Amino acid sequence: MNLQFKGLPQKAVLKELESRLRKDFTFKSGKIIGSMCTSPHPIARRVYARYLDTNLGDSGLCPEVAELERETAQMIGSLLSNPEVCGHIVTGGTEANTLALWAAKRLSKKEHGEVIVPVSAHCSFDKAANMLGLKIVKVGLNNNFQVDVGAVEKALNPNTIAIVGVAGTTGLGVVDPIGELSKIALENNVYLHVDAAFGGFVLPFLRELSYNVPDFDFALPGVCSITVDPHKMGMAPIPAGGILFRNEAIRKTVAWKISYLAGGETEQATLVGTRSGASVIAVWALLKHLGVEGYKKIVRRCMRLTWKLVEEIKRIEGLDIVTEPTMNVVGLKSDVFDIHKVAYELRLRGWAISLFPSHIRIVVMPHVREKHIESFVEDLRKVAKKLGECKEREVLAISSV
Ligand SMILES: Cc1ncc(COP(=O)(O)O)c(C=O)c1O
């Protein structure tokens, strides 16, 4: 499409957009049940729109926003057992994980070191390693879908520069034994990064709700950095990822002095230069507004619906869950039907589910209501019935040959 010479009136552009985007999925419809993002909280929307023109890449122009970012990192750090953290609100978990590996590389002073990650880790580690010239060494899982600690120990060698543990895996929301990884990291003097992109805004509140949550954060002395994304369970507008470093010395390894900016010389410790101050202000406002109590309420509701979904799935013949959920992520599997066919049928019925090699992932985010879970379960029953009947016909056809 060529850019037209004469622009259209605003009204016409807005009208066209409204009609063209109508077919896209919306959180409001409740049909998005496979995403780790959600509809931003109203206060975050308001604040984001109001401070759109702030640029933290040129922080000399907005020192107050830079101060809000420091406070934001500290508030999130206080949830993760270290209010002294240093960090940034970045574009997402991918950028946060990349910064962590970059810091590990710079601290190690090795150009092509190895990073041990569980096979359940997010693909952003593969991307980051590719960019940074690092080698990813993937290790398997135990029967609980957590990283196999013995395999991590076996994979360690003098070229290892970092170990990654996940607190809330992308596929199943499982938490790795971070305590054991912390011990290994300390004993071997290796950087430990925890990817709590999803779990970072869930686990602290599950603990408040008296769930049994093992240590996964800066309470463990081996943990050097944590990814924790406000644009997932933090209810912030996209983009808002989070990278927290245990201390300033680690953060400094990825900080660069930039001298040409309008606000005077500044330091950037993110992958991008120009970046949204509005994202930071929105997260700050959310944290101030919701507090521990507000997030706890949100997590409690998500978990209640998660358990309801799990109970309903268990009642449907031919379907089951992969494992009891640790958080509001449910793995749906079938030992009877091809899971790709189940996914196909659900998508035909308008559900935005997430498909993994051997299971479907449902994420019960804050925008998901009880009526959405009920309607999804109703469709699941229909799908199982349809696939069951197909199977019966196939068996009959084969036995009549
Ligand atoms: C555990 C984990 N880490 C990192 C990411 C990447 O986050 P983003 O898509 O915000 O870059 C995801 C995405 O879902 C994730 O589940």
The ligand as an SDF file (V2000), in Angstrom:
LIG
                    3D

 16 16  0  0  0  0  0  0  0  0999 V2000
    8.3980  -17.4460   31.6990 C   0  0  0  0  0  0  0  0  0  0  0  0
    8.4230  -16.4530   30.5770 C   0  0  0  0  0  0  0  0  0  0  0  0
    9.5300  -15.7140   30.3720 N   0  0  0  0  0  0  0  0  0  0  0  0
    9.6080  -14.8100   29.3880 C   0  0  0  0  0  0  0  0  0  0  0  0
    8.5430  -14.5850   28.5440 C   0  0  0  0  0  0  0  0  0  0  0  0
    8.6660  -13.5780   27.4340 C   0  0  0  0  0  0  0  0  0  0  0  0
    7.9190  -12.4430   27.7480 O   0  0  0  0  0  0  0  0  0  0  0  0
    7.5560  -11.3380   26.6280 P   0  0  0  0  0  0  0  0  0  0  0  0
    6.6260  -12.0150   25.6820 O   0  0  0  0  0  0  0  0  0  0  0  0
    6.9480  -10.2580   27.4490 O   0  0  0  0  0  0  0  0  0  0  0  0
    8.8290  -10.9250   25.9880 O   0  0  0  0  0  0  0  0  0  0  0  0
    7.3680  -15.3240   28.7130 C   0  0  0  0  0  0  0  0  0  0  0  0
    6.2260  -15.1160   27.8460 C   0  0  0  0  0  0  0  0  0  0  0  0
    5.1620  -15.6120   28.0400 O   0  0  0  0  0  0  0  0  0  0  0  0
    7.3070  -16.2870   29.7540 C   0  0  0  0  0  0  0  0  0  0  0  0
    6.2410  -17.0600   29.9430 O   0  0  0  0  0  0  0  0  0  0  0  0
  1  2  1  0
  2  3  1  0
  2 15  2  0
  3  4  2  0
  4  5  1  0
  5  6  1  0
  5 12  2  0
  6  7  1  0
  7  8  1  0
  8  9  2  0
  8 10  1  0
  8 11  1  0
 12 13  1  0
 12 15  1  0
 13 14  2  0
 15 16  1  0
M  END
$$$$
